[in-house]
């Protein structure tokens, strides 16, 4: 007897329906075809033990299982439940006349219980688009899938529950999640707040400007000055995620298996902080079975690279294209996968190998050592970082002050207002949403300077020996500062503040 059940495979951040054809005929043997990986090939042992421990058996006949389309690679253990239900139905151990109307996925334990799987959200979206009536999956994944409306999601703990649903018509209550209510209830819940930061008002201001314009930031300061503490609080002042951004971000984390157990929708912007020993593949994604990398996991959020010069230079260079294009394309001989990667880069570093600024008595590094240290970061990568901020140690008076600083929510309101101004300005510009993305054409149109501003910028470039690459960056940042003040035109004091955020372009830094 031939029976068809349905599962799904995830490629990139999208899913494709997989038809699992199970045919049972006279003879002996178990054949699994359709380009399965090792985990799927091992499913026969898990299925056999699970069925026996639930009161059923693996039929002693010739079983042929085909995963169609047969020319696409399938991987993972999520097809265990799909294949098992097909075998039970094809061997007539159970009756399941409507089984082809449901998507069924889950990894089987030997006792018949189900383990959570990856990529549930894109699978649920595809199931709805394909017109399936419902989706059976492990209970730990059910809330994640239930954010997709117009699809009945059944979270189950054991294969016996699925068998009883079809064979004995026992009802299972579908999982229901009020997506909008849950999303807006948790949108302002952050583990860190800027009110906890003592002093560092100039750095807080720089991060506010960066958040308002989507600018990449480099924090330069000695150990213990608060660079990591400040970076961790940046997501709390970024504009709130929209529902569509939250869905897109959740899809990526779902595919990578990074969602917390029994969670549904990411409600705050992600913050990723990989160690400096990370490989290029782990950072941008890829592998023999491609997975999203750290830059895609930080999509719509922040990627923090602590101790930037300690990262392998080749690893850093692979970020140059994603920083420009906001996507990562991974090409292999038989397929090409694209992951979104629109993120804010926040990096930190010491000003010298010894960890201190050149004028600090604790500094023991020579000028040559400092130049060699700074040159670990390439010019093209620095070109993509608009704001450089020097972070000084916090004075004792600030540390001992009990007064709380400005909270993240108040800063976020100003940032969101500035972002809304930019959204209106660039709504007709393809692919541009905020100031950090504008090119030379938009600079000429939206960053025009009056005579006083031009004189100030010219004087700064000549006297501070700013590099040519600083010019465009200063204009972009100046535009953002003007937006924070709701000014239509860039004023001299906006340019003056923007000039302060180009530390590494000044003479003496060795870059």
N, C-alpha and C positions, 0 to 999 in steps of 0.2 A: 504494500500500500504506500502511496506517495502522499506526503503532507508538507505544506509550506508554512513556516513560521517566519517572523520578521524581527531583525535586529538592526543595528546601525553601526557604521564606521565613521570616525572623525578624521578629516583631513584639513589641516590648518585649524581654523576656528569654525568650520562648517561641517555638517554631517551628511552622510549619504546612506540611504536605506539599503540594507543587505538582506536578500532573500535566502533563508536557510531551508534548503530542500532535503527532506529525509525520505529515503526509499528503503523499504524492508522487503526482501525477497528470499527465496529458498537458497540455502547455502550457509556458509559460515564465514565470518570476517567483519572487520570494521574499516571502512575506507572514508577518509576525510579529504576532500579536494576543494580547490578554489583559492589557492595561495594563502593558506593559514600559516601563522608563525608557530614557534614551539609551544607557547602557552596554550594555543587553541588545540594543537595536536595532543597535548597532555589531558585535554578535557575528558577524554573517554574514561580515564581512571577516576576522575572526580565524579563524573556523572554516574558511573557504575556503583560506586560506594554510596553516593547520596541516595540513589533510587532504592538500593537494598535496605538502607537504614530508615527509609520512609515507607517500607512495606511494598515496594514495587521491584522490578528487576530489569536488567538489560537483556533484551530478547536474544536467544541463541540462534540467530539467523544472520544472513548477510545484510549489513547495514551500510548504506552509502549516504554520506552527508556532503552536499555541495553548497558552498558559500558563493552566491551569485551577486554581482557580476564576477566571474572567475578570474578576470585579468587584473583585479585590484588587490593589493596586499592588505590582509587583515591581521590585526595584532591584538594581543591582550586576552584576558580570561573572561571578558564580559559576555561571551556567547554561550557560556555553560548552560544557563537557564533556557536560552532559545533552543539549543540543540536538544536538551533533555525533554522539553515539552514536545518537540517534534517527534522524538523517539517514542514517547509514551502514547502519543496520538496515532502515529503510524503503525505501532504494534497492537493497537486497539485495546490497550490496558485502561485507557480513559476515553471518554467522549468529549470532544471539544469542537463543536461545529462552527463556532464563530472565532476560532483562534486566529484566523487570518485578518481579523479586524483590529488586532492589538499588536503593539510593539512590546517585545518581551526581552529584557536583558538583566544579567546579574551573574556574579561569580559564585559558584557553589562550593561550600565546605563539604567535607566528607559526611557530615551528619544531616545534610540537606539545608542548612542555614545559608543565608546569603551575605556576601561581603560587598562593601561599597565599590563603585566603579568610577571611572573618570569620564569627563566630557558629557555629562548628563544634560546640561542646559542646551547646547546646540542640537543634541539628539532629540530633545523634547520639541524644540522649535521646528525641526524637520518633520517630526511625526505629525504635528498639527498641519503643516503645509501639505503633507501627503494624504491627509484626510483620515488618519487612524482614529478609532473611537477612544482608545485608551492606551496607557503606557504602564506596564508592570516592571518594577525595578526594586532594588534593596531599599528598605525603609530609611536608612541613613541618607539616601540621596533624594528622598521624596520631596522635601521642601524646596530643594533647588529646582526640580523639574516643575513643581506646582506653580511657579511664578508665570508659567506659560498658560494663558487662558484658552478656553475652548478646547481643552484636552483633559480627559479624566486620568488622573495620576494615582496609581495604586502602589503604595509602599508596603512591601511584604518582608517578613523575617525569615520565611522558610518556603521551600518549593511546594510543600504540602498545601499551603494557603492558595497558591496559584492553581494546583490540581483541583482542589475542592471548588474553586470559583467556576471552573469550566465543567468538571465532571459532576459535581453535586449541586451546582448553582448556588453555592453559599456566597452571600453578599460580602463585599469588602468596601468599607467606607473610603471614598477617594480623599486624598490629601488636598486641603484647600488653604491657600495663602492669600491674604489681602495684600497684594504687592505694594500698592500705593501707600496704604496705611503703615506697613512695616518700613518702607523706604523713608517716608517723611518723618517717622518717629525716631529714626536713628541717624538722620542726616547730619546732626550737629554733635554727635558723641565722639569725642577724641580723647585718646589716653594722655595727650600732652597739651599744654597751653602756654602761650607766650607770657602770661602773667607770672609764671614761675621763674622766668629768667631775670636775674639781677643785673642791672646796668646794661651795657652793650646797646645803647639806644641807637647809635649810628648803624650797627649791623642789623638791628630790627627794621630800621627804616629801609636799608638796602634790600632786605628780603621782602618787605612790603612792595617795593618798586618792582622787584623781580616777579613776584606773584601777580601783580597787576598787569604786567606786559608779557608774561610767559617767558621771561629771559632766563637763560642758563647762568649759574652763579659759581664763582670760585672763592672760597673762604681761605684766607692765608693768615696763620697765626701760630704762636707757640703752643706746646702741649698744655692742656688744662684751661685754655682760654674760653672754651664753650662752643667750639665749632660744631661738634656732633649734636650737642644739646639743642642748638639753634636750628640745625638742619632737620631734626626729628619733628620740630614744631611747625615746619613750613606747610605741610598738608592742611593744618588747621586754619590757615588763613587763605588758602586757595578757594576760588568760587565753588559752591556746592555742586556735586555731580548732578547732571540731569538724569532723568529716568533712562533715556536711551544710552547715555554714557555709562551708567551703572550696569546696564544689560550687556553692553559690549565688553566692559572690563571683566564682568563676572564670567562671560564665555571663555575668555582667555585663561582665567584662573581655574575654571572647570576642566578645560582641556588638559591643563598641566597637573591636575589633581591637587591643587593648592588651596581649595576651599575648605574651611573648617567643617568638622562633622556636623551634619544636620543644619547647616546654614543655607540661606536661600540667595539673597542678593547683596552684593557689596554696596554699602551705603556711603563709605568715605573713600577718598582718593588713596590709592596704594602708595606705600613707601617701601622701597626695596634698597637694601644696603649690602651688596655682595662683598666678600672678603677680597683682598688684593691678589690672592693666589688664583682667582677664577680664570678659567680658560676662555678662549674666544667663542667657542661653541656654546658654553654655558651662558655667556653674556648676551649673544645675539640670537641664540637658538640654532637648532639643527640636530645633527646626529644621524645615525643610520635609519632610525625611526624618528623623524623630526618632531621636536617639542619646542614650545615657546621658551625663549631665554629671558634673562632678567630685564632686558630693555622692553620686552613685550609685557612682562608681568607688571611693569611700572607704567603701562599705558594709561593715560589720563591722570597720572600721578607724578611721583618724584623718584628719580634714581639717584641715590647718594653714593658717591665714590670717596670713601675716607682714605686719606694718605695717597693722593692721586699719583705722585711720582713712583710709588712702590708697585703700581700695576705694571704688568708687562706692556711695553710700548706697542707691540703688535696687537695686543688685545684692545688697547685704547683706540688704535687706528681703525678697527672694524666698526667703531661707532660713528665714524664721520658721515657715512652715507645715510644711516637711519636718522641722525640728527637733522639732516637736510630734508629727506623725503618723508619722514614720519611713518615709514613702513619698512619691514624687513622681508626681503624676498629670498627664499632658500630654494636653490635649484639642484635637482638631481637628474640622473639620466632619464628616468621614467616619469618624473612629476616635478611640478613647481608649486611651492606653498608660500603664501604671503601672510605675515602676521602684522597687525597694526602696532606702532611703537611711537606714539605721540606723547612724549614725556618731558618733564623739566629736569635738566641735569644740574645737580648740586654736588660740587666737589670740594674737598678740603685738603690742605697741605701745610707743612711747616715751611717757614721762609728760608730755611737752610738745613743742611744735613744735621747740624747740632740742635736744631729745633727753634732757634731764636732769630730775631731780626738783626740786621747788620750792626745797628747802633746799640744793641743790648750787650752789657758787659759779660753776660753768660755765653755769648756767641763765640765759639772756638773755630768756626769754619773760615777758611781763606776765601778770597774773592773767586779764585779758580774753582774751588770746590762748590761754591754756591752756584756758579754758572753751569757747571757740569750737572748739578742737581736739578736746576731749573730746565735745562735742555732735555731732560727725560720726557718732558711734555712737548709735543710737536707744535709748531706754529699753526698748521691747519686745524688742529683740535682747539687751540686757544682762540682761533678765529670764530669759533662757534660758541664761545662763552662771552656774553655781553658785559657782565658785571664782575669785577674783581674787588673784594673787600678785605681790608686788613683788620684782623680781630686781635685786639690788645687784651692782655690779662685784666681781669676785673679787680679794681681797687678794693681794699678791705672795707672802706666806708660803704660801698655799694653792696658788698656781700653781707654785711651785718645789718643793713637797712631792712626793717620789717615791712616796709610799704610795698604793696603788690604793684606790678607793672600793668600796662594796658593789656586787657584780655584779648585772646585770639578772635573772639566773635566781633568785637568792635573794629579790629583791623580788617577782618574779612568783609565787613559791610562796605568799607572804602574800596577794597580790592574789587569786589563784585560790581560796584558802581562804575569803576574805571573800565572793567571788562565789558560791561554793557555798552559803554560809549564806543569801544573799539568794535564790538559786534555790529552796531549800527553803521559805523564808518565803512567796514569792509564787507558788508553783507552781499554786495554785488561783485566782490573780488574772489575769484575762484581759488579755493584752497587756503585762504588767509582769514584768520579769526582773531588774531591779536598782534600786537606790535612787533614781537620777536620774529614773526614770519615774513614781514614785509621786505621786499627787494628794492633794488635801485630805482625802479620805476615808481613805486609807491613812496619812496623816500623823497623824491623830487616833488611829488604831489602833496603829501601830507606833513612833511617836515621842513617847510620853508622857514628861513630865519630872517629876522630883521637885521639892520646894520649893526646894532649893538651886540647882538648875539654872534654875528659873524666875526666881529672884531675880537670878542672874548674867545671864541673857539680857535681863531687863527693865532692869537697870543699864546694860548695853552699849548697848541701843537708845537710852536716854535720854542717857547721857554722850557717846557717840560719834556721836550724831545719825544712827544708821543708818536707812535708809529702810524703809518697810513691806515692800517686796519682799524685803528681806534676811531677814525672819523665817522664811519657808518654806525658803529656801535653807540657812540655818543648821541647821535641824532635819534636813534631808536629809543634809547633810554630816556632822552630828553622829552620825546613824544609821550612816553608813559608817565613821566613825572607831571607833565602838563595835564594829562587825562585825570590823574589823581586829584588835581586841583580844579578839574572841570574847565580848563582853559582851552579855547579854540586854537590859539597860536602859541608856539614855543617862545618863552620869555628868557632873557639872559640868566636869571637865577635858576631856571630849569637846566640850562646848559652847564652852568657852574656846578650844580650838584652831580650831573651826569659825568663830568670830567673827573670827579673824585673817585668814580667807580672804575677807573682804568689803571690800577696800580702797576700791573705787570708791563704796561707799555712805556713806563717811565724809565729813564736812563738809570742804570745801576742794577737792574734786575737780571740781566744776562740772557734775556729771551729774544 
